[in-house]
Structures are given as C-alpha cells and as structure tokens.
C-alpha cells in the first residue's frame, strides 16, 4: 500500500527573513527554531513509508489518514505512520530540538494536501515549515497568548486545513489555513469554557454530514463531540455539543492522551486514538454517527507509549 522514499530531516535552521504579508511581522534578527521534520536537511536523513492521498478531500468533505507525531521529554520528535488497518508503523526519529516549543501542530497543506507540515510556537512566535520546504516562515508574534494549538482539518469550507487556538481566558479561535501555510485573520469560534477542557482534538468528520468536527474532554472526564457547521462565523463555527457516552464501560478519564489522526483504519470514518495511563495504545473506530461516534476500543498491537509529553 505504501512505497518508501528517503525523507530528509534537519533539526534546526536560522530564520533571517519573513513572509511579507499583513499576517507576518518583520524580523530584524535571525531566529533559531526547529523546522518541520520533513524539511530538507544537511546530512541527517530518515526513511518513512510514503502515504497516498487516500481519503483526504480538498473541500473538507472527507476524512483523511494522517501520521501521528510524538514529542519525547528530551525534545526528540517521532513519527508514527498509519498502517491503514488501524495501527501504526514502527516509529522513526525526526531529531531533537523541540523542547522549547510551547505548542506544536501538524497540517497537510503542502504537496497537494498530503504533506506533513509543522506549526511551532517558540518564545511566543509562530513558525511554519512545509514538508520538503526550503525555509521556515515566521507567521507572527504574540502566540504566547494561547496555551493550546489544534490542527482541526478544514472547518470552514476553504481548500486547506485550519488551526484552532485556545487563549488563556478559555475562548477558542479559528485561523483558516492558506496554500502557503499562512493564516487568515482569526475568527472567534467560541467565547468561553474551553479552559475546562484538558483534551481537544479532531481531524475529520465524526457525524457523517461531510463537515469537520472536533472532540473535547473536560477536566471531569466527560467527552464531547462538537459538530462543525462548515462556517467561519463568529461564535458559530460549531453546533450544539453532544456528550459521548463511555464505550464498553471504559471511562474517558482513564486516558492520559486522546488524539485524532483522522481515518486510522481506512474505512472512511474518523477514529480516535487513546493512550491510557500505563502507556497502552487503544483505537476507537469511528461510526460516523453523532449519537454514538465510536465503537468499542481495540488495543493497537503491543504498543506502549510512555515518555511522551505531547501527541499531535
């Protein structure tokens, strides 16, 4: 199903110029920052399975299959490619240098919407690097106002995936993505309450209506599905949330991490990957039904993920 290619890796790059748009602020000094794991490097290289476009739809009406990236406590970034049948290939090391990133998100913007691109916030500055991109773009400062970034697929009907950012007052903001990795002016997706959530994820359609949705878990362990409306209208990016009942008697508070990589098993429905507090990895296959969006969990092989402080 997958072919293999040599994928360059570099750990850091000096950024001395920025994109000349209203969303990007001028820099007067060079900035050292980690780049995308797929940016062209010097001597370091890695080999990974090459993903086919699979089910990703440019207009956000489908659910794509994406890799999962994990940051270790020592700042190394690892790539887990999907097998297409509900699991992941063995990880490969993308290099270190990501310790200082306070937020990381991936997006499939480059290479005809199949690239593994990276957004990183370091010292309050947002950077973007495309897969095999020539440089790292600075998209602006002031991003330390946010404590969470989420790559949330295409929420508002453009041709590229979007970012969600949660501010420290609990509001959620939508930044629509562009073909070059830059972002549109922000739109408030929801005014408050998101600081009560300890997990926010979602890369695909969980309700079967052709619109991208997100999943969020409260600090009390309740899981919610927020159906996307397909609109970039202030305070109306999502419809009325639906409580997701525990499946198979396993409480959602059991898990340390919940993360979506879209359609992990290749059936066209968005799934959810859960890592329990022992590091055991579970897959909740999507049903495409808002009333009961997930089937009973299955363990993903003998995989254990402990030692990571961020999955995205």
Phi and psi in degrees as a GROMACS rama.xvg file:
@    title "Ramachandran Plot"
@    xaxis  label "Phi"
@    yaxis  label "Psi"
@TYPE xy
-118.912  142.985  UNK-2
-99.0409  170.963  UNK-3
-116.701  139.855  UNK-4
-134.416  160.409  UNK-5
-82.3897  125.364  UNK-6
-115.295  112.907  UNK-7
-64.5134  150.129  UNK-8
-134.91  136.514  UNK-9
-135.683  150.016  UNK-10
-88.7637  -36.5668  UNK-11
-153.944  158.048  UNK-12
-146.724  153.167  UNK-13
-90.5731  125.95  UNK-14
-105.615  117.2  UNK-15
-118.326  -5.80203  UNK-16
-141.253  163.256  UNK-17
-132.915  165.82  UNK-18
-70.3394  132.992  UNK-19
-90.848  71.1973  UNK-20
-129.97  169.445  UNK-21
-63.8995  -24.858  UNK-22
-83.5227  -7.159  UNK-23
-117.513  132.054  UNK-24
-96.1555  143.838  UNK-25
-69.3761  144.53  UNK-26
-110.99  144.128  UNK-27
-109.213  -10.9015  UNK-28
-132.207  157.477  UNK-29
-70.0985  147.813  UNK-30
-125.406  130.297  UNK-31
-96.0443  126.153  UNK-32
-150.168  150.087  UNK-33
-61.1473  144.91  UNK-34
-103.352  178.967  UNK-35
-57.1101  144.799  UNK-36
-63.4837  -13.7044  UNK-37
-106.895  6.9642  UNK-38
-70.5795  153.321  UNK-39
-65.0436  138.921  UNK-40
-115.762  -164.209  UNK-41
-99.9219  -82.0311  UNK-42
-109.08  -20.5359  UNK-43
-80.6838  133.553  UNK-44
-138.484  154.262  UNK-45
-138.463  159.28  UNK-46
-117.631  130.692  UNK-47
-135.621  159.667  UNK-48
-65.5662  135.714  UNK-49
-85.7501  127.418  UNK-50
-84.8463  141.111  UNK-51
-80.0205  161.661  UNK-52
-59.4027  -26.5249  UNK-53
52.8581  -119.537  UNK-54
-105.657  4.07581  UNK-55
-64.6427  131.296  UNK-56
-111.689  132.971  UNK-57
-61.0943  -31.5141  UNK-58
-91.9279  8.30528  UNK-59
77.2749  18.6013  UNK-60
-96.7475  0.356888  UNK-61
-125.765  -178.868  UNK-62
-121.604  115.515  UNK-63
-84.7842  172.819  UNK-64
-112.58  125.496  UNK-65
-128.019  158.14  UNK-66
-74.1611  165.811  UNK-67
-112.27  131.261  UNK-68
-106.954  141.491  UNK-69
-133.415  132.804  UNK-70
-103.658  125.543  UNK-71
-81.1106  166.912  UNK-72
-66.5385  -20.8838  UNK-73
-88.3198  6.2724  UNK-74
90.7415  -1.73772  UNK-75
-74.3721  144.641  UNK-76
-110.028  135.719  UNK-77
-123.882  146.412  UNK-78
-111.856  126.383  UNK-79
-112.664  108.625  UNK-80
-83.114  141.839  UNK-81
-71.4276  145.33  UNK-82
-80.9258  -20.3333  UNK-83
91.3033  -1.91268  UNK-84
-125.649  14.4248  UNK-85
111.987  -0.469203  UNK-86
-127.21  -164.237  UNK-87
-132.025  148.409  UNK-88
-69.6002  162.226  UNK-89
-56.4976  145.827  UNK-90
-69.2293  155.31  UNK-91
-130.582  149.541  UNK-92
-83.0179  123.294  UNK-93
-94.3854  0.281402  UNK-94
103.636  170.427  UNK-95
-101.188  -166.503  UNK-96
97.6633  9.37912  UNK-97
-104.944  9.89732  UNK-98
-61.5725  -39.5939  UNK-99
-81.1896  -4.46158  UNK-100
-73.4978  120.131  UNK-101
-84.8758  -14.001  UNK-102
-153.887  141.175  UNK-103
-137.761  141.617  UNK-104
-148.836  146.526  UNK-105
-108.841  157.021  UNK-106
-151.417  147.268  UNK-107
-99.7459  76.5595  UNK-108
-102.55  -49.2195  UNK-109
-76.7455  175.272  UNK-110
51.8082  49.8328  UNK-111
57.598  44.2848  UNK-112
69.5089  22.3426  UNK-113
-119.957  -0.322852  UNK-114
-74.3837  155.277  UNK-115
-101.564  93.9792  UNK-116
-100.727  159.685  UNK-117
-129.121  131.878  UNK-118
-106.159  135.663  UNK-119
-139.72  137.929  UNK-120
-107.338  120.734  UNK-121
-133.677  124.626  UNK-122
52.8868  36.9519  UNK-123
81.454  -0.00450293  UNK-124
-104.191  135.508  UNK-125
-94.7734  127.43  UNK-126
-115.88  150.854  UNK-127
-134.411  132.817  UNK-128
-134.356  131.225  UNK-129
-85.3367  156.67  UNK-130
-58.1474  127.736  UNK-131
58.838  22.8619  UNK-132
-69.8999  156.252  UNK-133
-82.2313  -22.1326  UNK-134
-157.98  175.21  UNK-135
-103.453  127.522  UNK-136
-93.6494  141.878  UNK-137
-95.3339  121.515  UNK-138
-99.6454  -6.02883  UNK-139
145.787  164.76  UNK-140
-106.84  178.207  UNK-141
85.8502  7.67222  UNK-142
-78.9937  -2.83596  UNK-143
-73.5419  -3.99945  UNK-144
-70.1189  -15.636  UNK-145
-107.326  145.608  UNK-146
-111.457  4.65522  UNK-147
-157.705  135.767  UNK-148
-118.639  138.866  UNK-149
-133.492  126.572  UNK-150
-82.6363  117.632  UNK-151
-121.949  29.6133  UNK-152
62.1008  -160.829  UNK-153
-96.809  103.17  UNK-154
-89.7324  -19.715  UNK-155
-130.759  23.7703  UNK-156
84.7547  9.92513  UNK-157
-86.9276  -170.529  UNK-158
-93.7562  3.45515  UNK-159
-138.486  154.863  UNK-160
-67.6  158.434  UNK-161
-114.314  170.252  UNK-162
-116.815  143.212  UNK-163
-111.074  139.533  UNK-164
-131.783  131.802  UNK-165
-101.658  126.931  UNK-166
-87.8691  173.429  UNK-167
-77.7154  -4.47947  UNK-168
-95.2178  -1.36959  UNK-169
93.7176  6.46537  UNK-170
-84.9778  152.414  UNK-171
-114.704  132.895  UNK-172
-120.838  140.643  UNK-173
-103.474  127.852  UNK-174
-118.676  112.797  UNK-175
-77.9288  138.756  UNK-176
-84.7958  152.79  UNK-177
-116.443  171.168  UNK-178
-64.4602  -23.523  UNK-179
-99.8099  9.49848  UNK-180
88.9883  -9.7323  UNK-181
-75.3215  173.555  UNK-182
-127.902  151.544  UNK-183
-77.2079  171.416  UNK-184
-60.1157  144.784  UNK-185
-69.7136  150.805  UNK-186
-126.869  133.706  UNK-187
-71.9178  118.085  UNK-188
-80.7868  -35.2876  UNK-189
-159.595  140.144  UNK-190
-77.9086  -30.9208  UNK-191
-163.206  171.321  UNK-192
95.4942  -11.5448  UNK-193
-78.9534  -12.87  UNK-194
-72.5496  -10.7276  UNK-195
-83.2298  -4.03523  UNK-196
-99.8701  131.685  UNK-197
-101.912  -3.89809  UNK-198
-144.597  132.609  UNK-199
-136.485  126.575  UNK-200
-153.489  176.943  UNK-201
139.745  118.951  UNK-202
-136.331  72.5851  UNK-203
153.893  -172.782  UNK-204
-100.23  112.969  UNK-205
-96.1601  -10.9676  UNK-206
-106.216  -12.6118  UNK-207
83.5696  13.0242  UNK-208
-99.3661  4.06373  UNK-209
86.3064  7.29989  UNK-210
-119.326  142.983  UNK-211
-70.9679  142.359  UNK-212
-126.486  174.229  UNK-213
-132.926  161.911  UNK-214
-119.236  139.478  UNK-215
-140.956  143.245  UNK-216
-116.907  133.863  UNK-217
-80.466  164.335  UNK-218
-66.0602  -14.7184  UNK-219
-90.8577  -0.951514  UNK-220
97.0855  4.62363  UNK-221
-83.686  134.245  UNK-222
-102.204  136.447  UNK-223
-126.428  145.94  UNK-224
-106.031  124.432  UNK-225
-107.434  103.643  UNK-226
-71.0674  132.017  UNK-227
-73.4721  145.316  UNK-228
-93.086  -15.3904  UNK-229
82.1952  9.65585  UNK-230
-121.432  145.918  UNK-231
-98.836  51.5987  UNK-232
-99.5724  132.437  UNK-233
-52.8247  129.208  UNK-234
62.3968  16.3853  UNK-235
-137.362  25.6439  UNK-236
-71.3771  -28.587  UNK-237
-123.328  150.288  UNK-238
-86.038  -165.825  UNK-239
-66.1626  129.599  UNK-240
-70.5851  154.058  UNK-241
-120.959  131.886  UNK-242
-75.1399  130.405  UNK-243
-97.5929  114.416  UNK-244
-67.3986  151.553  UNK-245
-60.6242  138.685  UNK-246
-104.7  127.459  UNK-247
68.54  20.7512  UNK-248
80.8271  3.14682  UNK-249
-94.6892  116.874  UNK-250
-69.6543  146.239  UNK-251
-68.5392  -20.9871  UNK-252
-72.1048  -8.87772  UNK-253
-64.0904  -24.7452  UNK-254
-99.0077  138.158  UNK-255
-77.8636  -32.0757  UNK-256
-137.369  140.006  UNK-257
-127.073  128.932  UNK-258
-148.573  145.994  UNK-259
-111.216  133.796  UNK-260
-117.54  29.36  UNK-261
77.6363  -135.641  UNK-262
-87.796  90.7106  UNK-263
-72.5667  -30.5621  UNK-264
-105.342  3.81765  UNK-265
78.9997  19.0252  UNK-266
-99.5588  5.04481  UNK-267
89.4998  3.49114  UNK-268
-120.027  141.748  UNK-269
-71.4532  136.4  UNK-270
-112.546  177.65  UNK-271
-134.797  130.27  UNK-272
-102.36  132.114  UNK-273
-125.701  137.246  UNK-274
-118.015  118.324  UNK-275
-79.2332  178.981  UNK-276
-75.1203  -5.76355  UNK-277
-94.7975  -3.32318  UNK-278
89.6001  5.43434  UNK-279
-77.8486  137.627  UNK-280
-101.691  131.839  UNK-281
-125.769  149.192  UNK-282
-115.324  127.608  UNK-283
-104.406  107.266  UNK-284
-72.1951  137.246  UNK-285
-74.9331  148.41  UNK-286
-104.911  -19.2178  UNK-287
79.6354  12.0742  UNK-288
-117.961  126.038  UNK-289
-66.2423  -28.9165  UNK-290
-70.8976  -29.591  UNK-291
-150.987  78.8777  UNK-292
-72.4127  -11.5199  UNK-293
-132.175  143.694  UNK-294
-85.1204  174.521  UNK-295
-58.9577  147.982  UNK-296
-71.4289  153.014  UNK-297
-131.668  142.141  UNK-298
-75.5766  137.624  UNK-299
-86.247  89.7735  UNK-300
56.046  -143.606  UNK-301
-102.753  21.1721  UNK-302
-69.251  136.59  UNK-303
-130.81  129.427  UNK-304
-117.23  93.5108  UNK-305
-122.392  155.397  UNK-306
92.9755  1.03944  UNK-307
-98.734  142.688  UNK-308
-111.231  2.00337  UNK-309
-158.861  129.738  UNK-310
-120.484  134.16  UNK-311
